[in-house]
């Protein structure tokens, strides 16, 4: 994050938030962008590669309770198989005016 900067108001906020997060978690060397990825995926569906499946949730047993299980290939649910990391980083950098952001 020391190399990342922005002149965009929202980008400056993002850099400050991430810098504060890393200061609070000194043992961490990466941040997972789950929520931003969900937003970008809604705007740019090509960022994700998915597979169609059917799933069910286990409702019994202590070990597997709440676990999602694929029951059928080719079902009606899209499950993410791969994220286009470079495309995501480029999208974030361009949208927030971030400089120095890399995978």
Secondary structure, DSSP 8 states (H G I E B T S, - for coil): -TT-EESSHHHHHHHHHHHHHHHHTTT------HHHHHHHHHH-GGGEEEEEEEEEE--SSSSSTT-EEEEEET-SEEEEEEE-HHHHHHHHHHHHTEES---
